[in-house]
Amino acid sequence: MNDEDGFEAVRIARSVIESWVSEGKRYRPERYPEIFNERRGVFVTLHTYPENNLRGCIGYPEPVMPLIDALIDAAISSTMDPRFEKVRPEELSRLIVEVSILTTPKLISVKDPREYPEKVKIGEDGLIVRKGFYSGLLLPQVATEHGFDAEEFLSQTCIKAGLLPDEWLKGGVDIYKFQAEIFQEISPKGEIRRIK
């Protein structure tokens, strides 16, 4: 995805969020880049400005629908992340919008669970942990932002899935990795940059 397409993804997400929070209307652009018709996983993340606290993060890890539809759904859902109160209209001018466009997750295969850390590249890979009904995902930027090494990143993804931190060492867990192209506003409604 080129920079301009990524920047457009952030602009669309911002318009969707503002329309939903202010008017309860589901905004959909009349025109958008052709690449947005491809099926892609996507996450929309909201941070407070200037504190940079997480305010919402929802998305689709798998490429289950065209990017434009997944982006709109994720943008709306990010304002209603169940971990937080719903985003209020007066907050819109103090939010940073970030969009992560994902590659298709690939199962990491190992003979011994202790091999998992060497298969994970911090700063490049995001992780999904699945075991039975339990599932958790952490985007690549989470490890960098929190200074996790590969073992801690695996443990934190297990915790996100509702499992014990060392579950990845026990076997019987499916672990997937994926990469993301990340685009973010520098300030609310301001210039947009590619983070990765």
Backbone as CSV, one residue per row, in Angstrom:
resi,resn,N_x,N_y,N_z,CA_x,CA_y,CA_z,C_x,C_y,C_z
1,MET,0.850,-1.179,0.000,0.000,0.000,0.000,0.895,1.241,0.000
2,ASN,0.640,2.172,-0.923,1.485,3.363,-0.947,1.031,4.359,0.125
3,ASP,1.878,5.358,0.380,1.596,6.314,1.458,0.258,7.010,1.263
4,GLU,-0.018,7.456,0.048,-1.256,8.221,-0.178,-2.488,7.377,0.126
5,ASP,-2.446,6.075,-0.234,-3.574,5.195,0.094,-3.707,5.035,1.611
6,GLY,-2.580,4.912,2.291,-2.600,4.804,3.747,-3.123,6.063,4.405
7,PHE,-2.692,7.218,3.878,-3.174,8.494,4.428,-4.687,8.611,4.214
8,GLU,-5.150,8.150,3.047,-6.589,8.195,2.753,-7.359,7.288,3.707
9,ALA,-6.777,6.154,4.078,-7.421,5.261,5.049,-7.645,5.979,6.375
10,VAL,-6.656,6.758,6.819,-6.786,7.506,8.074,-7.847,8.599,7.923
11,ARG,-7.842,9.295,6.787,-8.845,10.356,6.573,-10.260,9.776,6.573
12,ILE,-10.430,8.606,5.921,-11.747,7.968,5.904,-12.151,7.559,7.324
13,ALA,-11.223,6.932,8.049,-11.518,6.511,9.427,-11.929,7.711,10.270
14,ARG,-11.226,8.823,10.149,-11.558,10.043,10.895,-12.974,10.516,10.541
15,SER,-13.322,10.535,9.247,-14.665,10.973,8.823,-15.746,10.044,9.358
16,VAL,-15.477,8.734,9.317,-16.440,7.745,9.834,-16.666,7.974,11.327
17,ILE,-15.577,8.138,12.074,-15.659,8.333,13.529,-16.426,9.605,13.859
18,GLU,-16.107,10.695,13.186,-16.781,11.965,13.482,-18.267,11.896,13.156
19,SER,-18.613,11.286,12.025,-20.013,11.162,11.637,-20.780,10.289,12.632
20,TRP,-20.151,9.181,13.055,-20.821,8.253,13.969,-21.008,8.870,15.353
21,VAL,-19.941,9.471,15.882,-20.001,10.003,17.245,-20.882,11.252,17.312
22,SER,-20.820,12.111,16.293,-21.570,13.373,16.315,-23.036,13.197,15.925
23,GLU,-23.290,12.343,14.919,-24.645,12.268,14.367,-25.260,10.877,14.386
24,GLY,-24.475,9.861,14.772,-24.991,8.496,14.742,-25.197,7.983,13.328
25,LYS,-24.497,8.603,12.365,-24.640,8.206,10.962,-23.399,7.456,10.505
26,ARG,-23.643,6.442,9.669,-22.559,5.598,9.147,-22.057,6.222,7.844
27,TYR,-20.938,6.899,7.911,-20.368,7.561,6.737,-19.680,6.545,5.831
28,ARG,-19.888,6.700,4.526,-19.167,5.899,3.541,-18.789,6.817,2.390
29,PRO,-17.502,6.904,2.060,-17.083,7.799,0.975,-17.623,7.331,-0.373
30,GLU,-17.934,8.285,-1.236,-18.388,7.934,-2.590,-17.236,7.371,-3.411
31,ARG,-16.044,7.950,-3.218,-14.876,7.482,-3.976,-13.748,7.142,-3.004
32,TYR,-12.982,6.124,-3.374,-11.832,5.715,-2.573,-10.912,4.916,-3.482
33,PRO,-9.648,4.742,-3.087,-8.690,4.027,-3.944,-9.147,2.600,-4.246
34,GLU,-8.829,2.135,-5.446,-9.225,0.795,-5.900,-8.737,-0.302,-4.949
35,ILE,-7.571,-0.096,-4.361,-7.001,-1.104,-3.457,-7.914,-1.376,-2.256
36,PHE,-8.809,-0.428,-1.939,-9.720,-0.591,-0.800,-10.803,-1.643,-1.074
37,ASN,-10.890,-2.124,-2.320,-11.828,-3.205,-2.641,-11.220,-4.578,-2.361
38,GLU,-9.907,-4.623,-2.104,-9.253,-5.894,-1.764,-9.603,-6.286,-0.329
39,ARG,-9.674,-7.595,-0.105,-9.918,-8.072,1.262,-8.634,-7.919,2.076
40,ARG,-8.728,-7.202,3.164,-7.566,-6.990,4.045,-8.036,-6.935,5.497
41,GLY,-7.163,-7.391,6.398,-7.396,-7.166,7.816,-7.009,-5.733,8.154
42,VAL,-7.689,-5.150,9.121,-7.402,-3.762,9.489,-7.808,-3.501,10.940
43,PHE,-7.038,-2.639,11.601,-7.380,-2.183,12.947,-7.383,-0.662,12.966
44,VAL,-8.326,-0.101,13.699,-8.356,1.344,13.945,-8.097,1.556,15.432
45,THR,-7.085,2.372,15.721,-6.687,2.649,17.101,-6.867,4.135,17.382
46,LEU,-7.414,4.453,18.545,-7.583,5.839,18.977,-6.716,6.086,20.203
47,HIS,-5.988,7.207,20.180,-5.203,7.646,21.332,-5.625,9.058,21.710
48,THR,-5.536,9.348,23.020,-5.808,10.720,23.459,-4.615,11.599,23.105
49,TYR,-4.889,12.879,22.884,-3.832,13.831,22.541,-3.878,14.979,23.540
50,PRO,-2.759,15.359,24.134,-1.393,14.920,23.849,-0.892,13.778,24.738
51,GLU,-1.738,13.229,25.606,-1.271,12.238,26.591,-0.844,10.917,25.950
52,ASN,-1.415,10.594,24.779,-1.124,9.358,24.069,-1.593,8.120,24.830
53,ASN,-2.735,8.235,25.535,-3.330,7.077,26.192,-4.252,6.360,25.211
54,LEU,-4.278,5.023,25.281,-5.174,4.249,24.433,-6.619,4.606,24.758
55,ARG,-7.424,4.834,23.713,-8.838,5.202,23.897,-9.779,4.206,23.209
56,GLY,-9.207,3.376,22.339,-10.001,2.366,21.648,-9.148,1.685,20.590
57,CYS,-9.389,0.407,20.367,-8.661,-0.322,19.328,-9.454,-1.563,18.959
58,ILE,-10.017,-1.543,17.754,-10.851,-2.646,17.293,-10.536,-2.894,15.824
59,GLY,-10.670,-4.149,15.407,-10.434,-4.408,13.999,-10.698,-5.844,13.605
60,TYR,-10.257,-6.142,12.403,-10.411,-7.467,11.806,-9.028,-8.037,11.524
61,PRO,-8.628,-9.106,12.242,-7.308,-9.682,11.979,-7.223,-10.408,10.641
62,GLU,-8.336,-10.947,10.186,-8.343,-11.735,8.952,-8.938,-10.920,7.799
63,PRO,-8.545,-11.226,6.568,-9.094,-10.523,5.397,-10.467,-11.077,5.016
64,VAL,-11.494,-10.777,5.825,-12.815,-11.391,5.651,-13.751,-10.553,4.776
65,MET,-13.366,-9.304,4.489,-14.220,-8.436,3.683,-13.361,-7.376,3.012
66,PRO,-13.917,-6.662,2.021,-13.144,-5.587,1.395,-12.654,-4.573,2.443
67,LEU,-11.458,-4.064,2.229,-10.840,-3.129,3.173,-11.767,-1.970,3.512
68,ILE,-12.463,-1.401,2.526,-13.326,-0.245,2.805,-14.384,-0.592,3.847
69,ASP,-14.975,-1.792,3.748,-16.021,-2.196,4.702,-15.431,-2.495,6.077
70,ALA,-14.296,-3.186,6.082,-13.638,-3.492,7.357,-13.192,-2.210,8.050
71,LEU,-12.690,-1.246,7.267,-12.225,0.031,7.820,-13.380,0.794,8.463
72,ILE,-14.512,0.860,7.770,-15.681,1.569,8.309,-16.162,0.904,9.594
73,ASP,-16.288,-0.431,9.580,-16.729,-1.157,10.772,-15.765,-0.957,11.941
74,ALA,-14.474,-1.073,11.649,-13.468,-0.948,12.713,-13.463,0.468,13.283
75,ALA,-13.615,1.471,12.417,-13.620,2.862,12.882,-14.791,3.103,13.830
76,ILE,-15.978,2.631,13.448,-17.150,2.792,14.323,-16.945,2.030,15.630
77,SER,-16.502,0.781,15.519,-16.325,-0.047,16.722,-15.262,0.513,17.660
78,SER,-14.248,1.185,17.104,-13.185,1.745,17.959,-13.731,2.799,18.912
79,THR,-14.855,3.429,18.556,-15.453,4.446,19.434,-16.286,3.812,20.538
80,MET,-16.461,2.480,20.438,-17.284,1.765,21.429,-16.534,0.572,21.996
81,ASP,-15.202,0.665,22.045,-14.373,-0.398,22.607,-14.893,-0.715,24.011
82,PRO,-15.271,-1.978,24.274,-15.882,-2.303,25.573,-14.975,-2.067,26.780
83,ARG,-13.685,-1.865,26.551,-12.773,-1.588,27.671,-12.910,-0.167,28.187
84,PHE,-13.575,0.696,27.403,-13.671,2.121,27.738,-15.113,2.595,27.603
85,GLU,-15.376,3.808,28.109,-16.664,4.444,27.837,-16.713,4.824,26.359
86,LYS,-17.924,4.953,25.820,-18.056,5.365,24.420,-17.435,6.742,24.227
87,VAL,-16.846,6.953,23.051,-16.262,8.255,22.722,-17.392,9.286,22.612
88,ARG,-17.195,10.440,23.262,-18.184,11.516,23.242,-17.782,12.577,22.219
89,PRO,-18.753,13.324,21.670,-18.446,14.336,20.642,-17.357,15.327,21.063
90,GLU,-17.363,15.714,22.330,-16.375,16.707,22.776,-14.939,16.163,22.803
91,GLU,-14.784,14.850,22.689,-13.447,14.242,22.671,-12.808,14.243,21.284
92,LEU,-13.617,14.419,20.242,-13.125,14.233,18.873,-11.926,15.110,18.545
93,SER,-11.895,16.313,19.086,-10.792,17.237,18.782,-9.525,16.891,19.560
94,ARG,-9.603,15.867,20.437,-8.430,15.474,21.235,-8.050,14.022,20.990
95,LEU,-8.430,13.484,19.819,-8.104,12.094,19.502,-7.177,12.007,18.294
96,ILE,-6.238,11.099,18.388,-5.364,10.744,17.261,-5.920,9.448,16.660
97,VAL,-6.066,9.433,15.345,-6.566,8.242,14.645,-5.384,7.521,13.987
98,GLU,-5.321,6.225,14.208,-4.265,5.383,13.628,-4.921,4.198,12.926
99,VAL,-4.429,3.857,11.748,-4.951,2.723,10.989,-3.802,1.755,10.706
100,SER,-4.020,0.497,11.042,-3.047,-0.568,10.759,-3.662,-1.516,9.738
101,ILE,-3.018,-1.646,8.585,-3.505,-2.527,7.528,-2.631,-3.779,7.544
102,LEU,-3.269,-4.940,7.718,-2.543,-6.154,8.059,-2.320,-7.088,6.867
103,THR,-1.239,-7.846,6.970,-1.048,-8.983,6.072,-1.877,-10.151,6.629
104,THR,-2.066,-11.188,5.827,-2.811,-12.371,6.297,-1.983,-13.099,7.352
105,PRO,-2.565,-13.387,8.528,-1.813,-14.093,9.574,-1.334,-15.472,9.109
106,LYS,-0.099,-15.812,9.492,0.492,-17.106,9.134,0.820,-17.869,10.421
107,LEU,0.439,-19.152,10.433,0.713,-19.986,11.600,2.222,-20.180,11.746
108,ILE,2.730,-19.985,12.970,4.147,-20.243,13.248,4.271,-21.714,13.637
109,SER,5.048,-22.478,12.882,5.189,-23.894,13.230,6.546,-24.128,13.889
110,VAL,6.505,-24.824,15.016,7.731,-25.150,15.766,7.637,-26.601,16.236
111,LYS,8.808,-27.200,16.448,8.831,-28.557,17.021,8.733,-28.484,18.547
112,ASP,9.321,-27.414,19.102,9.355,-27.211,20.552,8.890,-25.777,20.824
113,PRO,7.940,-25.585,21.767,7.442,-24.232,22.043,8.542,-23.219,22.408
114,ARG,9.678,-23.711,22.913,10.767,-22.783,23.272,11.382,-22.108,22.046
115,GLU,11.022,-22.609,20.853,11.524,-21.994,19.613,10.732,-20.747,19.212
116,TYR,9.543,-20.542,19.813,8.693,-19.416,19.398,9.407,-18.054,19.427
117,PRO,10.138,-17.730,20.518,10.745,-16.381,20.564,11.662,-16.079,19.380
118,GLU,12.402,-17.072,18.895,13.329,-16.795,17.783,12.585,-16.607,16.458
119,LYS,11.298,-16.961,16.423,10.491,-16.803,15.205,9.751,-15.459,15.165
120,VAL,9.856,-14.685,16.250,9.113,-13.425,16.361,10.075,-12.249,16.238
121,LYS,9.821,-11.359,15.273,10.646,-10.161,15.096,9.937,-8.974,15.737
122,ILE,10.515,-8.488,16.828,9.937,-7.334,17.524,10.015,-6.104,16.609
123,GLY,8.927,-5.364,16.557,8.870,-4.189,15.696,8.340,-4.489,14.314
124,GLU,8.307,-5.774,13.954,7.778,-6.171,12.637,6.533,-7.028,12.748
125,ASP,6.545,-7.987,13.674,5.453,-8.957,13.756,4.425,-8.568,14.811
126,GLY,3.160,-8.752,14.458,2.083,-8.793,15.436,1.775,-10.252,15.705
127,LEU,1.074,-10.528,16.797,0.812,-11.923,17.182,-0.667,-12.168,17.460
128,ILE,-1.092,-13.378,17.129,-2.409,-13.875,17.510,-2.184,-15.208,18.213
129,VAL,-2.774,-15.368,19.385,-2.714,-16.635,20.123,-4.130,-17.203,20.174
130,ARG,-4.260,-18.481,19.827,-5.558,-19.146,19.870,-5.439,-20.492,20.580
131,LYS,-6.397,-20.739,21.465,-6.499,-22.054,22.119,-7.972,-22.271,22.440
132,GLY,-8.582,-23.240,21.787,-10.014,-23.476,22.001,-10.814,-22.223,21.670
133,PHE,-11.626,-21.797,22.625,-12.451,-20.598,22.435,-11.683,-19.308,22.724
134,TYR,-10.464,-19.434,23.218,-9.679,-18.259,23.607,-8.877,-17.727,22.422
135,SER,-8.865,-16.415,22.292,-8.102,-15.793,21.210,-7.697,-14.386,21.631
136,GLY,-6.465,-14.015,21.314,-5.990,-12.662,21.620,-5.031,-12.190,20.554
137,LEU,-5.023,-10.897,20.319,-4.175,-10.295,19.287,-3.489,-9.058,19.840
138,LEU,-2.214,-8.905,19.511,-1.503,-7.656,19.781,-0.830,-7.204,18.489
139,LEU,-1.028,-5.937,18.148,-0.434,-5.357,16.948,1.081,-5.218,17.116
140,PRO,1.835,-5.153,16.010,3.303,-5.067,16.107,3.783,-3.895,16.954
141,GLN,3.083,-2.759,16.870,3.547,-1.557,17.577,3.437,-1.681,19.096
142,VAL,2.617,-2.628,19.585,2.457,-2.793,21.036,3.776,-3.217,21.679
143,ALA,4.477,-4.154,21.042,5.755,-4.628,21.607,6.765,-3.495,21.680
144,THR,6.820,-2.682,20.626,7.774,-1.567,20.593,7.419,-0.518,21.634
145,GLU,6.125,-0.163,21.689,5.677,0.890,22.616,5.939,0.518,24.066
146,HIS,5.856,-0.787,24.389,6.013,-1.230,25.786,7.387,-1.834,26.077
147,GLY,8.256,-1.881,25.068,9.598,-2.406,25.280,9.638,-3.906,25.541
148,PHE,8.686,-4.655,24.970,8.665,-6.099,25.178,9.759,-6.777,24.350
149,ASP,10.371,-7.809,24.926,11.174,-8.713,24.100,10.220,-9.788,23.576
150,ALA,10.732,-10.750,22.800,9.855,-11.733,22.154,9.099,-12.587,23.176
151,GLU,9.766,-12.981,24.251,9.102,-13.819,25.261,7.978,-13.056,25.951
152,GLU,8.243,-11.812,26.311,7.216,-10.992,26.977,6.048,-10.716,26.030
153,PHE,6.362,-10.522,24.743,5.321,-10.276,23.749,4.412,-11.504,23.627
154,LEU,4.998,-12.683,23.588,4.217,-13.922,23.557,3.347,-14.046,24.817
155,SER,3.932,-13.751,25.963,3.193,-13.841,27.229,2.039,-12.841,27.279
156,GLN,2.298,-11.610,26.837,1.255,-10.586,26.858,0.122,-10.914,25.892
157,THR,0.447,-11.560,24.769,-0.605,-11.956,23.828,-1.450,-13.073,24.436
158,CYS,-0.819,-13.977,25.185,-1.570,-15.009,25.908,-2.523,-14.373,26.925
159,ILE,-2.028,-13.394,27.658,-2.866,-12.696,28.642,-4.050,-12.038,27.936
160,LYS,-3.783,-11.404,26.787,-4.857,-10.754,26.018,-5.918,-11.778,25.622
161,ALA,-5.495,-13.017,25.394,-6.425,-14.087,25.014,-7.170,-14.668,26.223
162,GLY,-6.827,-14.198,27.417,-7.459,-14.734,28.617,-6.810,-16.000,29.125
163,LEU,-5.554,-16.232,28.687,-4.804,-17.420,29.091,-3.712,-17.029,30.083
164,LEU,-3.067,-18.033,30.672,-1.929,-17.762,31.552,-0.757,-17.261,30.716
165,PRO,0.112,-16.419,31.284,1.208,-15.837,30.497,2.139,-16.862,29.866
166,ASP,2.311,-18.016,30.520,3.257,-19.012,29.990,2.563,-20.083,29.136
167,GLU,1.315,-19.833,28.754,0.559,-20.826,27.980,1.274,-21.208,26.680
168,TRP,2.000,-20.245,26.091,2.703,-20.505,24.824,3.797,-21.564,24.974
169,LEU,4.273,-21.769,26.193,5.321,-22.772,26.443,4.759,-24.176,26.637
170,LYS,3.443,-24.285,26.843,2.842,-25.568,27.219,2.426,-26.419,26.028
171,GLY,2.404,-25.840,24.828,1.912,-26.590,23.672,0.386,-26.530,23.619
172,GLY,-0.172,-26.985,22.508,-1.626,-26.961,22.362,-2.181,-25.582,22.057
173,VAL,-1.287,-24.649,21.737,-1.679,-23.278,21.414,-1.275,-23.009,19.969
174,ASP,-2.162,-22.384,19.212,-1.795,-21.943,17.862,-1.361,-20.484,17.928
175,ILE,-0.186,-20.199,17.396,0.334,-18.827,17.390,0.577,-18.408,15.946
176,TYR,0.012,-17.277,15.590,0.140,-16.729,14.241,0.888,-15.408,14.313
177,LYS,1.591,-15.089,13.231,2.202,-13.765,13.154,1.752,-13.084,11.869
178,PHE,1.768,-11.765,11.916,1.378,-10.956,10.766,2.166,-9.650,10.829
179,GLN,2.167,-8.926,9.727,2.816,-7.618,9.694,1.740,-6.557,9.434
180,ALA,2.100,-5.309,9.644,1.134,-4.227,9.454,1.814,-3.008,8.859
181,GLU,1.074,-2.338,7.978,1.457,-0.999,7.536,0.644,-0.045,8.396
182,ILE,1.337,0.876,9.060,0.688,1.695,10.083,0.769,3.168,9.697
183,PHE,-0.401,3.815,9.719,-0.511,5.234,9.372,-1.229,5.947,10.514
184,GLN,-0.731,7.150,10.872,-1.253,7.815,12.060,-1.237,9.324,11.895
185,GLU,-2.269,9.970,12.456,-2.262,11.433,12.547,-1.173,11.857,13.528
186,ILE,-0.474,12.933,13.207,0.529,13.475,14.136,-0.164,14.266,15.237
187,SER,-1.225,14.971,14.874,-2.077,15.685,15.827,-3.517,15.502,15.348
188,PRO,-4.527,15.773,16.216,-5.915,15.545,15.798,-6.254,16.294,14.503
189,LYS,-6.728,15.544,13.520,-7.093,16.082,12.200,-5.913,16.739,11.482
190,GLY,-4.699,16.459,11.977,-3.507,17.088,11.415,-2.844,16.232,10.364
191,GLU,-1.569,16.537,10.129,-0.767,15.805,9.140,-0.735,14.324,9.497
192,ILE,-0.649,13.482,8.464,-0.622,12.031,8.658,0.766,11.528,8.246
193,ARG,1.257,10.538,8.990,2.564,9.959,8.655,2.452,8.443,8.615
194,ARG,3.380,7.841,7.905,3.530,6.379,7.932,4.461,6.062,9.096
195,ILE,4.007,5.218,9.998,4.859,4.793,11.121,5.704,3.602,10.685
196,LYS,5.085,2.722,9.878,5.778,1.508,9.440,5.229,1.048,8.091
